[in-house]
Amino acid sequence: MAVDAPARRAASPTRSLSWLTARLEHFAPGSPGVPREALVKRCTELALVTAYLRAWVADGLLPAQPFAQHADAWREALQARCQAPGEARIALQDASQSLYHAQPYLWLRAGGYRLRSWEQALAGLSERGARPRSVGVLHCLWKAGLIGEPDWNEALKRWLAAWGDQPAARDRDAYRISHAAFYITDFGCQEAPVARADRDRLEALAVELLGRALAQERWDLVGELLIALACLDHQDPLQEAAARPFEVGWRPDDGAGDAVFRRHHHTVMVDVLRCAVAGRRIWRPRRTDPRVGS
């Protein structure tokens, strides 16, 4: 069942939604001067956000406006990218990197989309030795319905055991903490299936890192950690204290060109997801269907 979210600061995603929709050419295959790895990363991020927004709207957890029309436009752009001649073959030709490169398609697949060229290419990857090389890819494969749910309890224990104790290491690895919260809670769609003590430590680290990121004005990390704490359903005064500086301390540049896009696009996507999580009704029971929507 869905329950109303607790009172939280109202957040408007309109500017960030429009900013991305006006710059969809930066996700197209062969964007001039953009290395393929960077293009895959930005398309994967957009595909993930698109999949969750569309699923939450379809499930009645998120108001259709202003999210739906933008998410639908993003989905069309991502589909066009996957449909480009030879795209599946090029993306999957290197078995060692193929699952990483397949993520934009896999997130579309999580939403019910199927394309024969990609399905045929994916079918032979395991025989060619393709294996997930990151937790993000593992999470993506689960949501695409290609594997069962990973053991998040054991994964979190490994992450926490490997966590650095030095400030420099904490700054470098801070995104591991926000991403851990995203994955183990399915972006707030399930109770984290982890030990209470490990969850408590994860929450404490997220609050500590939020304070550091706020002081350093690392706005994309501030946004990610605000999302992470909301997904964990954790309440700390610092969250409210950080939300306002994030909203007024960071604004995307309205200029054109890939340099402007590279500087702002990740924080813009984080802002969209932050606003969606803040305005979403909360779904707590565990889902048995790994898909994020259709």
C-alpha positions, 0 to 999 in steps of 0.5 A: 500500500502507498502511504503519504510521505511525511511533511518535507520541504516543497521542491520544484523540479520544473527548471531542471526538467526543462533544462534537460529536455532542452538539451537531449542532443547531448545524449545522442550517439556520436555527440561531437567531442564526447568520449563513448564512456562519458556518453554511456555514463550520461545516458545511463543516468538519464535512463535510470531517472526516466525509468523510476519517474515513469514507474512512480507516476504509473504506480500513483506514487508521483503526480504526473505533472510536471514529470510525465511529459519530460520523462516520456520525451527522455524515453523517446530520445533514449529509444532513438539512441538504442535504435541507431544502426549498429548501436547494439553491436558496437556497444556489446562488442567488448565483452569485458565492458558490454554490460556497462555499455548496455545499461541505457538499454537495460533501464529501458528494458526495466520499463517494458521496452524490447528491441530485437537487436539488443535482445539477440546481442545480450543473449550471448554475452554470458558465454563470452565471459561478460560479468557485472563489474560494479554494483550499479550494473548489478542493480541495473540487471536486477531491475531489467529482470535478468537476474534475481535480487542481489544479496544487499545485506552481504553487499552492505557489509562488504561496503562498510568493511572497505570504508576508509577512515581517512578524510581524503578517502571519505571525500573520494568514496562519498558517492559509494554511501549515497549509492549504497542507500539507493540500491539497498532500498530500491530508491526508497521503494522497499525496506532495506533488507540489511542488519539494523546495525549496518543500516545505522552506520550507513545513515550516520555516514550519510549525515556526516558526509552531508555536512562535509559536502555542504561545507565544500559546496559539492552540490551534486553530492549534497543532492545525492545524500539528501536523496539517500537519507530520504530513501532510508527514511532517516530524519536529521536536522541537517537535512532541512538545513542543507536543502535550502542552500542546495536550492539557492546555492546551485543553479544550472547555467542556461548557456549552450554547448557541451562544456556547459552541459558537462558542468551541470548535467549530473547535478540537474539529474540529481535535483530532478530525482531529489524533487521526485523523492521529496514529493513521492508517496512512499511505498514500503512493502518489498516488491516481488516484481523486479521491474520498475514499471511498464 
